[in-house]
């Protein structure tokens, strides 16, 4: 609900309006609080997969602190590019940028167990993928037809399904603890469960910022509990520098076909997500459709922000959907508010002690938050699929894409004889599922008779029509 003390209804719908600073600053920080945990989590997961994250006892553990720091700094930089704009780059709308979950299932196989040296391959993929993403801005409107809700919903659901295992592993004690008596212990689940319970309680029974920041508050409560239980190690906080600038090519750059292809293909999904976020902001905040210029500028900014991130050791950036909902909730469309939030993120990214504090969160506590977040990714994908016209044709497309994609993800050894590059791309599960769904959606005829699926449906043929008109009369 809009607040008239901030401005008139007309002013609140204007992206160029600047509210009084006493109101604008808290609103800007509110945007940061809503996305903070989601923004730093991908870096923690990637470093953990590479072997220098939580519980690894690796001498390269400070590299995770650096990547967390860069996740904050370049989320702020990318957000400034969106809100302020540079020529045709940037939507000049209150779009909050942050590190994308979508690329995690692509990144994990590229770095799994390979240490900090493998991160150079990621940075090469981030750089090229970002440039390709920016290139998509030239014709983003023309490729949307190939990515209907059937495809995008499937991909988002697959991303969530690929990540839920990570949440359980973290809550139980982390990958390094697997096989030890501590893995899955009661104290681990008490810490993780506390985060889940507090998060759910705030989501369902609180309102406003308490509800929006439920995961962050849940993590804080879990952190306090872990501290009381003696599970928090603050040694890295004391050793961290009070101030540090980003380091160009910190992890180096290495270009591999698997990384480049994977990042470029996932850029399609990220670009479509951004189009949806831009449309959501203009509809929810200003009651109008997004212009072609705004959509193109937002896509350019996504790609440019990602490419710059790769040069300094950060991960891909994209628009954050949770902040779209926050704009609809507050009714404040001002891009200056989000610009203030971006400056706050940049300041956080220049203070390594903040990254060190984040790295002191016990992995079990983070696991509780991750379980909720990744479950919400799956739910978001299912929500997108609710817009699909579930006729027989779409059911078959979804069935084949999901079976092959999820199956390859669960049983990667089934492709042990593939060349390394193809194996990494195929066993991610997401890329084969997306490609199968896109191709089948483009080439299969529009209608499929009931009889064509009865023999394989096992009596569970389904008759849901989604929320769109259905012409099949099934």
NUNURO-424668 format. One record per residue (C-alpha): residue number from 0; residue in three letters; chain; x, y, z. Coordinates in steps of 0.05 Angstrom, whole numbers. Each point is the difference from the previous one (the first is absolute). Layout:
 num residuo cadena      x      y      z
 NUM     ALA      A      X      Y      Z
...
//
This chain:
 num residuo cadena      x      y      z
   0     UNK      A      0      0      0
   1     UNK      A     29     67    -19
   2     UNK      A     17     52     52
   3     UNK      A    -23     71    -16
   4     UNK      A     53     29     46
   5     UNK      A     52    -25    -50
   6     UNK      A    -34     33    -59
   7     UNK      A    -65      7    -39
   8     UNK      A    -27    -62    -37
   9     UNK      A     25     31    -66
  10     UNK      A     69     10     28
  11     UNK      A      4    -70     29
  12     UNK      A    -14    -29    -69
  13     UNK      A     56     42    -32
  14     UNK      A     68    -35     -4
  15     UNK      A     35     68     -2
  16     UNK      A    -31     25     64
  17     UNK      A     45      6     61
  18     UNK      A    -35     -7     68
  19     UNK      A     26     38     60
  20     UNK      A     67    -29     20
  21     UNK      A    -25    -17     70
  22     UNK      A    -49    -48    -34
  23     UNK      A     42    -20    -60
  24     UNK      A     60    -27     39
  25     UNK      A    -40    -50     43
  26     UNK      A    -39    -21    -63
  27     UNK      A     66    -12    -37
  28     UNK      A     30    -41     57
  29     UNK      A    -65    -39      2
  30     UNK      A     13    -23    -71
  31     UNK      A     69    -23     20
  32     UNK      A    -26    -39     60
  33     UNK      A    -51    -35    -45
  34     UNK      A     53    -28    -47
  35     UNK      A     63     -3     44
  36     UNK      A      0    -74     16
  37     UNK      A    -19    -22    -70
  38     UNK      A     55     44    -28
  39     UNK      A     58    -31     39
  40     UNK      A    -24    -72      1
  41     UNK      A     23    -20    -70
  42     UNK      A     72     20     16
  43     UNK      A     -2    -43     63
  44     UNK      A    -27    -60    -38
  45     UNK      A     50      6    -57
  46     UNK      A     59      6     47
  47     UNK      A    -25    -59     40
  48     UNK      A     -7    -42    -62
  49     UNK      A     71     19    -22
  50     UNK      A     27    -22     68
  51     UNK      A     20     65     35
  52     UNK      A    -65     17     34
  53     UNK      A    -32    -15     67
  54     UNK      A     32    -57     39
  55     UNK      A     54    -12    -52
  56     UNK      A     59     24     44
  57     UNK      A     30     23    -66
  58     UNK      A     54     54      1
  59     UNK      A    -40     31    -57
  60     UNK      A    -60     14     46
  61     UNK      A     13     76     -3
  62     UNK      A    -15     -5    -74
  63     UNK      A    -72    -14     18
  64     UNK      A     -2     63     42
  65     UNK      A     26     38    -61
  66     UNK      A    -54    -29    -45
  67     UNK      A    -54     17     51
  68     UNK      A     27     71      2
  69     UNK      A     -2      5    -76
  70     UNK      A    -71    -28     -1
  71     UNK      A    -22     60     41
  72     UNK      A     43     51    -37
  73     UNK      A    -19    -19    -70
  74     UNK      A    -73    -10     16
  75     UNK      A      3     73     20
  76     UNK      A     37     20    -64
  77     UNK      A    -48    -40    -44
  78     UNK      A    -59     32     36
  79     UNK      A     29     70    -13
  80     UNK      A      6    -18    -74
  81     UNK      A    -74    -17      0
  82     UNK      A    -26     59     39
  83     UNK      A     45     56    -26
  84     UNK      A     16    -28    -69
  85     UNK      A     58     10    -48
  86     UNK      A    -26     18    -69
  87     UNK      A    -45    -57    -24
  88     UNK      A     23    -44     58
  89     UNK      A    -47     -2     59
  90     UNK      A    -76      2      6
  91     UNK      A      2     62     46
  92     UNK      A    -50    -34     44
  93     UNK      A      4    -24     73
  94     UNK      A     30    -67    -18
  95     UNK      A     43    -34     53
  96     UNK      A     56    -44    -28
  97     UNK      A     30    -59     37
  98     UNK      A     39    -65    -10
  99     UNK      A    -42    -50    -38
 100     UNK      A    -19    -69     26
 101     UNK      A    -15    -22    -71
 102     UNK      A     73    -13    -18
 103     UNK      A     18    -40     63
 104     UNK      A    -17    -69    -31
 105     UNK      A     45     19    -59
 106     UNK      A     57     25     44
 107     UNK      A      3    -58     50
 108     UNK      A     23    -54    -50
 109     UNK      A     52     48    -27
 110     UNK      A     35     10     68
 111     UNK      A    -20    -62     40
 112     UNK      A     59    -20     44
 113     UNK      A     50     38    -44
 114     UNK      A     19     55     48
 115     UNK      A     10     74    -10
 116     UNK      A     37    -10    -66
 117     UNK      A    -64    -23    -33
 118     UNK      A    -34     67     13
 119     UNK      A     38     31    -59
 120     UNK      A    -43    -44    -46
 121     UNK      A    -63     28     32
 122     UNK      A     24     71     -9
 123     UNK      A     13    -12    -74
 124     UNK      A    -71    -27     -6
 125     UNK      A    -29     59     39
 126     UNK      A     36     50    -45
 127     UNK      A    -21    -31    -66
 128     UNK      A    -69    -18     25
 129     UNK      A    -10     72     23
 130     UNK      A     20     28    -68
 131     UNK      A    -47    -50    -34
 132     UNK      A    -55     20     48
 133     UNK      A      9     73    -19
 134     UNK      A     -2    -20    -73
 135     UNK      A    -68    -32     12
 136     UNK      A    -26     69     16
 137     UNK      A      2     17    -74
 138     UNK      A    -56    -49    -15
 139     UNK      A    -28    -23     67
 140     UNK      A    -71     13    -24
 141     UNK      A      9    -46    -60
 142     UNK      A     23    -61     40
 143     UNK      A    -53      1     54
 144     UNK      A    -45    -44    -43
 145     UNK      A     49    -58     10
 146     UNK      A     -4      5     75
 147     UNK      A    -73     -6     21
 148     UNK      A    -20    -17     72
 149     UNK      A      6    -75    -17
 150     UNK      A     75      9    -12
 151     UNK      A     16     54     51
 152     UNK      A    -41    -34     55
 153     UNK      A     34    -67    -14
 154     UNK      A     69     32      3
 155     UNK      A    -13     38     65
 156     UNK      A    -28    -64     31
 157     UNK      A     61    -39    -23
 158     UNK      A     46     53     30
 159     UNK      A    -35     -7     67
 160     UNK      A      1    -76     -2
 161     UNK      A     74      2    -15
 162     UNK      A     13     43     62
 163     UNK      A    -44    -32     54
 164     UNK      A     52    -53     13
 165     UNK      A     50     55     17
 166     UNK      A    -48     27     53
 167     UNK      A     -6    -68     34
 168     UNK      A     75    -11     -1
 169     UNK      A     13     68     31
 170     UNK      A    -52    -11     54
 171     UNK      A     30    -68     18
 172     UNK      A     70     28      7
 173     UNK      A     28     12    -70
 174     UNK      A     35    -44    -51
 175     UNK      A     66     -4     39
 176     UNK      A    -38    -31     59
 177     UNK      A    -32    -56    -42
 178     UNK      A     21    -67     29
 179     UNK      A     16     28     68
 180     UNK      A    -41     -8     65
 181     UNK      A    -15     75     -1
 182     UNK      A    -37     -3    -67
 183     UNK      A    -74      4     12
 184     UNK      A      7      7     76
 185     UNK      A    -56     27     43
 186     UNK      A     36     65     14
 187     UNK      A      9     12    -75
 188     UNK      A    -74     -9    -13
 189     UNK      A    -19     42     61
 190     UNK      A     39     59    -30
 191     UNK      A    -28    -11    -70
 192     UNK      A    -71    -13     25
 193     UNK      A      0     64     41
 194     UNK      A     14     40    -62
 195     UNK      A    -56    -35    -38
 196     UNK      A    -51      8     56
 197     UNK      A     16     75     11
 198     UNK      A     -2     12    -75
 199     UNK      A    -67    -34     -9
 200     UNK      A    -28     34     62
 201     UNK      A     18     69    -27
 202     UNK      A    -24    -16    -70
 203     UNK      A    -69    -21     24
 204     UNK      A    -13     42     61
 205     UNK      A     40     64    -11
 206     UNK      A    -11     57    -48
 207     UNK      A     41     52    -37
 208     UNK      A     75     -3      7
 209     UNK      A     -1    -55     52
 210     UNK      A    -33    -45    -52
 211     UNK      A     43     23    -58
 212     UNK      A     65    -11     40
 213     UNK      A    -23    -65     32
 214     UNK      A     59    -41    -25
 215     UNK      A     50     52     23
 216     UNK      A    -32      5     69
 217     UNK      A     -3    -76      4
 218     UNK      A     74     -4    -14
 219     UNK      A     15     52     53
 220     UNK      A    -40    -39     52
 221     UNK      A     35    -64    -21
 222     UNK      A     67     34      4
 223     UNK      A    -14     24     71
 224     UNK      A    -20    -70     20
 225     UNK      A     62    -29    -32
 226     UNK      A     43     51     37
 227     UNK      A    -32    -20     66
 228     UNK      A     13    -73    -17
 229     UNK      A     74     16    -13
 230     UNK      A     -5    -15    -75
 231     UNK      A     24     68    -25
 232     UNK      A     73     14    -17
 233     UNK      A     15     75     -6
 234     UNK      A     74     -8    -14
 235     UNK      A     -5     23    -73
 236     UNK      A    -36     64     21
 237     UNK      A     59     24     40
 238     UNK      A     48    -17    -56
 239     UNK      A    -40     34    -56
 240     UNK      A     21     68    -25
 241     UNK      A    -44     60     17
 242     UNK      A      0     23    -72
 243     UNK      A     19    -30    -67
 244     UNK      A    -11     17    -73
 245     UNK      A    -20    -51    -54
 246     UNK      A     59    -35    -32
 247     UNK      A     -3     -5    -76
 248     UNK      A      7    -72    -26
 249     UNK      A      5    -24     72
 250     UNK      A    -13    -72    -19
 251     UNK      A     27      7    -71
 252     UNK      A    -36    -16    -64
 253     UNK      A     -3    -67    -35
 254     UNK      A    -46    -16    -58
 255     UNK      A    -31    -69     -9
 256     UNK      A    -53    -22    -49
 257     UNK      A    -43    -31     55
 258     UNK      A      0     64     42
 259     UNK      A    -13     46    -59
 260     UNK      A    -56    -43    -30
 261     UNK      A    -32    -10     68
 262     UNK      A      1     73     20
 263     UNK      A    -25     23    -68
 264     UNK      A    -58    -48     -1
 265     UNK      A    -21     18     71
 266     UNK      A      3     73    -21
 267     UNK      A    -63    -12    -41
 268     UNK      A    -38    -20     63
 269     UNK      A     29     57     40
 270     UNK      A    -19     50    -55
 271     UNK      A    -72    -24     -1
 272     UNK      A     -3      4     76
 273     UNK      A     24     72     -4
 274     UNK      A    -55     16    -51
 275     UNK      A    -51    -27     49
 276     UNK      A     29     40     58
 277     UNK      A      0     65    -41
 278     UNK      A    -73    -12    -19
 279     UNK      A    -16    -16     73
 280     UNK      A     31     65     24
 281     UNK      A    -36     44    -50
 282     UNK      A    -66    -34     12
 283     UNK      A      5     -4     75
 284     UNK      A     32     68     11
 285     UNK      A    -27     43    -56
 286     UNK      A    -60    -38    -27
 287     UNK      A     26     -3    -71
 288     UNK      A     36    -46    -48
 289     UNK      A     75      3     -7
 290     UNK      A     26     34    -63
 291     UNK      A     45    -35    -50
 292     UNK      A     55     50     18
 293     UNK      A     -5    -19     74
 294     UNK      A      2    -75    -14
 295     UNK      A     59      8    -47
 296     UNK      A     37     45     48
 297     UNK      A    -11    -49     58
 298     UNK      A     26    -58    -41
 299     UNK      A     62     40    -21
 300     UNK      A     12     18     73
 301     UNK      A     -7    -73     22
 302     UNK      A     54    -21    -49
 303     UNK      A     48     58     12
 304     UNK      A     -6     -7     75
 305     UNK      A     15    -75     -5
 306     UNK      A     60     10    -47
 307     UNK      A     31     52     47
 308     UNK      A    -12    -46     59
 309     UNK      A     40    -55    -34
 310     UNK      A     60     45     -7
 311     UNK      A      4     10     75
 312     UNK      A    -18    -69     27
 313     UNK      A    -75      6      9
 314     UNK      A    -56    -45    -27
 315     UNK      A    -55     16    -51
 316     UNK      A    -50     54     17
 317     UNK      A    -74      3    -16
 318     UNK      A    -62     38     22
 319     UNK      A    -28    -23     67
 320     UNK      A    -73    -18     -1
 321     UNK      A    -11      7     75
 322     UNK      A     13     75     -6
 323     UNK      A    -53      5    -54
 324     UNK      A    -50    -23     52
 325     UNK      A     29     50     50
 326     UNK      A    -14     58    -48
 327     UNK      A    -72    -23     -8
 328     UNK      A     -6     -5     76
 329     UNK      A     28     70     15
 330     UNK      A    -29     34    -61
 331     UNK      A     65     39     -9
 332     UNK      A     25     -2    -72
 333     UNK      A     59     47     11
 334     UNK      A     65    -23    -31
 335     UNK      A     37     46     48
 336     UNK      A    -23    -45     58
 337     UNK      A     32    -60    -33
 338     UNK      A     62     41    -18
 339     UNK      A      9     14     75
 340     UNK      A     -5    -75     13
 341     UNK      A     53    -11    -54
 342     UNK      A     48     48     34
 343     UNK      A    -12    -37     66
 344     UNK      A     19    -66    -35
 345     UNK      A     63     31    -29
 346     UNK      A     22     25     68
 347     UNK      A    -12    -70     29
 348     UNK      A     42    -29    -56
 349     UNK      A     59     45     18
 350     UNK      A      2    -25     72
 351     UNK      A     29    -71      3
 352     UNK      A    -20     -7     73
 353     UNK      A    -73     -4    -23
 354     UNK      A     19    -58    -46
 355     UNK      A     38    -32     58
 356     UNK      A    -61      6     46
 357     UNK      A    -43    -34    -54
 358     UNK      A     53    -55     -6
 359     UNK      A     -4    -12     75
 360     UNK      A    -73    -23     -6
 361     UNK      A      0    -75     15
 362     UNK      A    -17    -39    -62
 363     UNK      A    -58    -34     36
 364     UNK      A    -32     69     13
 365     UNK      A      9     19    -73
 366     UNK      A    -29    -67    -19
 367     UNK      A    -66     17     34
 368     UNK      A     -5     64    -41
 369     UNK      A     21    -35    -64
 370     UNK      A    -53    -54      8
 371     UNK      A    -53     53      1
 372     UNK      A     30     41    -58
 373     UNK      A     11    -59    -46
 374     UNK      A    -68    -28     16
 375     UNK      A    -28     67    -21
 376     UNK      A     37     -5    -66
 377     UNK      A    -36    -66    -14
 378     UNK      A    -66     32     21
 379     UNK      A     13     59    -46
 380     UNK      A     10    -48    -58
 381     UNK      A    -64    -37     16
 382     UNK      A    -36     67      4
 383     UNK      A     25     17    -70
 384     UNK      A    -24    -68    -24
 385     UNK      A    -69     15     25
 386     UNK      A     -7     48    -59
 387     UNK      A     11    -57    -49
 388     UNK      A    -58    -28    -40
 389     UNK      A      6    -72     23
 390     UNK      A    -24    -35    -63
 391     UNK      A     28    -67    -21
 392     UNK      A     54     31    -43
 393     UNK      A     29     41     56
 394     UNK      A     -4    -58     48
 395     UNK      A     43    -43    -46
 396     UNK      A     51     56    -11
 397     UNK      A      5     12     75
 398     UNK      A      4    -75     15
 399     UNK      A     57    -14    -48
 400     UNK      A     40     62     18
 401     UNK      A     -7    -11     75
 402     UNK      A     15    -75     -4
 403     UNK      A     64      9    -39
 404     UNK      A     23     63     34
 405     UNK      A    -12    -22     72
 406     UNK      A     22    -71    -16
 407     UNK      A     68     22    -27
 408     UNK      A      8     46     60
 409     UNK      A    -13    -58     49
 410     UNK      A     42    -51    -38
 411     UNK      A     59     37    -33
 412     UNK      A     40    -65    -10
 413     UNK      A    -50    -20    -53
 414     UNK      A     40     47    -46
 415     UNK      A     69    -21     22
 416     UNK      A     24    -11    -71
 417     UNK      A    -18     70    -24
 418     UNK      A     57     50    -10
 419     UNK      A     13     43     61
 420     UNK      A    -33     63    -26
 421     UNK      A    -64    -35    -23
 422     UNK      A     -4    -40     64
 423     UNK      A      3     63     44
 424     UNK      A    -55     33    -41
 425     UNK      A    -44    -61     -5
 426     UNK      A      4    -22     73
 427     UNK      A    -21     69     24
 428     UNK      A    -69    -25    -19
 429     UNK      A    -25     71    -12
 430     UNK      A     30     12    -68
 431     UNK      A    -24    -66    -31
 432     UNK      A    -70     10     30
 433     UNK      A     -3     71    -26
 434     UNK      A     25    -18    -70
 435     UNK      A    -48    -59     -6
 436     UNK      A    -59     42     23
 437     UNK      A     18     57    -48
 438     UNK      A      9    -44    -60
 439     UNK      A    -61    -43     12
 440     UNK      A    -43     61     13
 441     UNK      A     22     30    -67
 442     UNK      A     -6    -62    -43
 443     UNK      A    -57    -43     27
 444     UNK      A    -70     11    -28
 445     UNK      A    -48     41     43
 446     UNK      A    -49    -56     14
 447     UNK      A      9    -70     27
 448     UNK      A    -58    -48      8
 449     UNK      A    -21    -31     66
 450     UNK      A     15    -70    -27
 451     UNK      A     73     20    -14
 452     UNK      A     16      5     74
 453     UNK      A    -48    -48     34
 454     UNK      A     47    -60     -9
 455     UNK      A     57     33     39
 456     UNK      A    -38     41     51
 457     UNK      A    -17    -59     46
 458     UNK      A    -69     27     12
 459     UNK      A     27     67     24
 460     UNK      A     -9     40    -64
 461     UNK      A    -18     65     34
 462     UNK      A    -51     50    -22
 463     UNK      A     22     66     29
 464     UNK      A     -7     58    -47
 465     UNK      A     45     49     37
 466     UNK      A    -22     72      1
 467     UNK      A     -2      8    -75
 468     UNK      A    -56    -16    -48
 469     UNK      A      0    -72    -24
 470     UNK      A    -26    -19    -68
 471     UNK      A     14    -74      2
 472     UNK      A    -65    -21     34
 473     UNK      A     34    -56     38
//
